[in-house]
Amino acid sequence: MITLQNQETETQEKFLSAINNRFSPRAFSPEELDENIVRNIFEAAGFAPSSYNEQPWRYRLVYRGLDEHTRLLATLAPSNREWAQNAPLLTIGYFKKTFTLTGEPNYYNMYDLGQSAAYLSLQAQEFNIYTHQMGGFNRRKVNEEFSIGDEFEAAVVIAMGKIDEALIGTVSPVAVAARRKRKSLEEILLKK
Ligand SMILES: Cc1cc2nc3c(=O)[nH]c(=O)nc-3n(C[C@H](O)[C@H](O)[C@H](O)COP(=O)(O)O)c2cc1C
């Protein structure tokens, strides 16, 4: 039996350190990321479970300073562009629409991409690299300008990088607490 506890009294130390430490920052440092670490993070993304092991996720890496980075930034909602522009790496996450074996629609494609993104977020956190996923972008534009084929659709853009400590100091403690606010176990563990 799971004992329901008052979340207010729970400490953060009870989870995996990557879960404890992860949050979606807006204070990215443009410092470049080590290529081997980036590889490792995306290898971890590939180890997520998926329906029929289809692995419907694909990732396109768009590095800061390149022309395509400027084009991708332009597709983001202005409120996202403001902070995401500092991150050294933006990644477009796509899902494959159909099962490769049967050609049937894959109902679990975005679900599986989400699991993979969670894996990469936590693996990145192990290196103190933070991720901030975004749905706030012009999906039509990204699918046009960054198409990887008709079989695939872009679902998310993920900003990734180290934190700029000087910037994070400007976030008010109230805003930080609100950010971490979560539904209680009572709310998410249904009795019926
Ligand atoms: C699919 C998805 C889309 C999101 N879109 C945005 C976004 O467009 N802009 C933004 O600032 N945060 C976005 N977020 C981040 C969430 O707001 C954030 O994960 C949530 O508030 C919990 O905060 P935390 O990640 O810091 O724990 C998105 C997260 C996910 C998973």
The ligand as an SDF file (V2000), in Angstrom:
LIG
                    3D

 31 33  0  0  0  0  0  0  0  0999 V2000
    5.2970   19.4450  -24.0010 C   0  0  0  0  0  0  0  0  0  0  0  0
    5.7630   20.6280  -23.1880 C   0  0  0  0  0  0  0  0  0  0  0  0
    5.6040   21.9050  -23.6820 C   0  0  0  0  0  0  0  0  0  0  0  0
    6.0690   23.0080  -22.9650 C   0  0  0  0  0  0  0  0  0  0  0  0
    5.9950   24.2510  -23.5200 N   0  0  0  0  0  0  0  0  0  0  0  0
    6.5720   25.2930  -22.8960 C   0  0  0  0  0  0  0  0  0  0  0  0
    6.6670   26.5620  -23.5420 C   0  0  0  0  0  0  0  0  0  0  0  0
    6.2590   26.7480  -24.6980 O   0  0  0  0  0  0  0  0  0  0  0  0
    7.2510   27.5860  -22.8470 N   0  0  0  0  0  0  0  0  0  0  0  0
    7.7400   27.4120  -21.5740 C   0  0  0  0  0  0  0  0  0  0  0  0
    8.2780   28.3630  -21.0090 O   0  0  0  0  0  0  0  0  0  0  0  0
    7.6920   26.2180  -20.9470 N   0  0  0  0  0  0  0  0  0  0  0  0
    7.1330   25.1480  -21.5800 C   0  0  0  0  0  0  0  0  0  0  0  0
    7.1320   23.9180  -20.9750 N   0  0  0  0  0  0  0  0  0  0  0  0
    7.7230   23.7480  -19.6370 C   0  0  0  0  0  0  0  0  0  0  0  0
    6.6600   23.5520  -18.5670 C   0  0  0  0  0  0  0  0  0  0  0  0
    5.9850   24.7720  -18.3320 O   0  0  0  0  0  0  0  0  0  0  0  0
    7.3300   23.0250  -17.2960 C   0  0  0  0  0  0  0  0  0  0  0  0
    7.8760   21.7570  -17.5470 O   0  0  0  0  0  0  0  0  0  0  0  0
    6.3620   22.9300  -16.1200 C   0  0  0  0  0  0  0  0  0  0  0  0
    5.9030   24.2110  -15.7400 O   0  0  0  0  0  0  0  0  0  0  0  0
    7.0020   22.2900  -14.8980 C   0  0  0  0  0  0  0  0  0  0  0  0
    8.1420   23.0020  -14.5040 O   0  0  0  0  0  0  0  0  0  0  0  0
    9.5650   22.3070  -14.4000 P   0  0  0  0  0  0  0  0  0  0  0  0
    9.8460   21.6470  -15.7300 O   0  0  0  0  0  0  0  0  0  0  0  0
   10.5290   23.4180  -14.1060 O   0  0  0  0  0  0  0  0  0  0  0  0
    9.5050   21.2910  -13.2910 O   0  0  0  0  0  0  0  0  0  0  0  0
    6.6630   22.8100  -21.6720 C   0  0  0  0  0  0  0  0  0  0  0  0
    6.8140   21.5300  -21.1920 C   0  0  0  0  0  0  0  0  0  0  0  0
    6.3930   20.4370  -21.9230 C   0  0  0  0  0  0  0  0  0  0  0  0
    6.6180   19.0320  -21.3750 C   0  0  0  0  0  0  0  0  0  0  0  0
  1  2  1  0
  2  3  1  0
  2 30  2  0
  3  4  2  0
  4  5  1  0
  4 28  1  0
  5  6  2  0
  6  7  1  0
  6 13  1  0
  7  8  2  0
  7  9  1  0
  9 10  1  0
 10 11  2  0
 10 12  1  0
 12 13  2  0
 13 14  1  0
 14 15  1  0
 14 28  1  0
 15 16  1  0
 16 17  1  0
 16 18  1  0
 18 19  1  0
 18 20  1  0
 20 21  1  0
 20 22  1  0
 22 23  1  0
 23 24  1  0
 24 25  2  0
 24 26  1  0
 24 27  1  0
 28 29  2  0
 29 30  1  0
 30 31  1  0
M  END
$$$$
